[in-house]
Structure formats: C-alpha cells, structure tokens
Amino acid sequence: MKPFGWVALFIAILLGTLGGMAPNQCVAQNQIDLAQFDSWIFQRHGRDEARCRSALKKEIELRFVRIEQSTPLTEGQKDALRLAGHGDIKRFFDRVNKARETFLNMEQDNDNRNINEAYQLASPLQQELTQGIFGDGSLVQKVTRYVMTEEQATELEEREIEQFRALFSAQANLFLATLGRSMALTAKQQRQLQGHLKKRIEQIQKTPSGKLHVSFYQTVFIKWIAESQEEEATSILDREQTKVIENLAKNAQGALPRLKKEGLIQ
C-alpha cells in the first residue's frame, strides 16, 4: 500500500489552505455586466459560479464511478484524488478571478469593441471547462498516476481505450449514415468505408487528453476516408465523390494540429 497521507499533505502545501476555496469577491461597478461575463465562462455549467463548482465536484465523484468500472479504489486513493480535484478547481477559479479583475478594469462602454474584448477574455476559460479541467497536466491526473498500482493503471487504461473506441465507432456509423445521404453512397461503398474506419479505430492506442467536439470526430473520418483513396488497391469513391471529400479535408485544416497532438492522425 502506498503512503497516501503525504500525497495529500504535499497537495495541500502546494495549493495553500483549501478550506477557504471561495474566490475573492469582485466588486463590480455594473453587476449585470459581470453576471454576463460569468455566464460566458460558465454557460455549459449552469451559467454561474455556484452551479459550476457543484458540477465540477460531482464530476470528481463520477470519476471514481468510471474508474471502479475497471478496478476498485481504496478510500485512501479516493481521498487523495478528491483533494487533487479540489486543487484543480481552486486553480481554475484563481484564473477566473484574474480574468474578472481584468474585465472590471476595462472601460465599461457598451460598444462592440469592448464586448468583443470581454468575450475573448472569457472564451479560453469557457473552452477549458468544455474540454475538462481534470485532463492532462491536472493534479488529478498526476495524483492518479501516483496512487494507483501498476495493475490498476493497466486495467484502467485498457478500459478507457475500449470505451473510446466504442464511442468512436458510434460516431463513425452516424457520420457514414449522414455522408451516405449527401453523397449518394452505394451500399457497397458504405460497407467498404465502414470497414476502413473500423480498421483505423482498432489501431487507436490512447485516449484524448480532453473532450472532443463532434466536429473533431468528423474531421478524423474525413481525413481517414481521403487517405483510404490512396491506401486501398481500388478506389472506394468515384471521381466526383473524391472531390467532395478532398474539399471537406481542405476546409478542416484548422483542426489537424489538435488531432495530431492526440495521435488520431499522422
């Protein structure tokens, strides 16, 4: 059994006292403006701080449920991971408070320029919440790797990869159904593309570091289908269909860096 007690102590020292986790109150000249700013940040988590905090704490507990579908956790492991999760929440709201202070120091004119600047200030935090604050680089991830035994870590990784492949397969079937209607794919083409995507999905050996929007899945499928035209001995798509896929692939260039980072494409 690994000594979980000093792990908890280390996290507490690193983060300071976690008991007083409520952020410093921001005194706004215009509470409506600050409320709107907060709603941009928390729009996927109840649109206010209290609901967001509650949702994030529930997410920590749900992580235990997901992990224990693969391997049981001791109470000591749960305590260490829970403390790490609270630390990640505190670090996130430290960034929120800093953004609030910057917002409150901005000119409070209701022109489009200031509105755009305020939204650009809130947007990275909104995206961070959407992708998940407990991903790569988080205290939860670091402590998880430490407190779990090698056997537990292997069991968890295998199940996460299996679940991710299943999700990917479901997204692939939905994508091909939609693509089939728009490009008039034959039943044979549908089966061939399904087989090609299935083969690529089975080669996935890691899960993404954060949540992926459905558009990212679609970009991967488009990229894989475009590559299938070169990999297969006989082209699956006809000339016109190939042009459509090539145009879609060009329009999706912006998502490629993230997908390469995740190891989903080369």
Secondary structure as UniProt FT lines:
FT   HELIX           4..15
FT   HELIX           31..42
FT   TURN            43..47
FT   HELIX           49..68
FT   TURN            69..70
FT   HELIX           75..104
FT   HELIX           112..131
FT   TURN            133..134
FT   TURN            136..137
FT   HELIX           139..147
FT   HELIX           150..183
FT   HELIX           187..202
FT   HELIX           214..231
FT   HELIX           239..251
FT   HELIX           253..255
FT   HELIX           256..261
FT   TURN            262..263
//
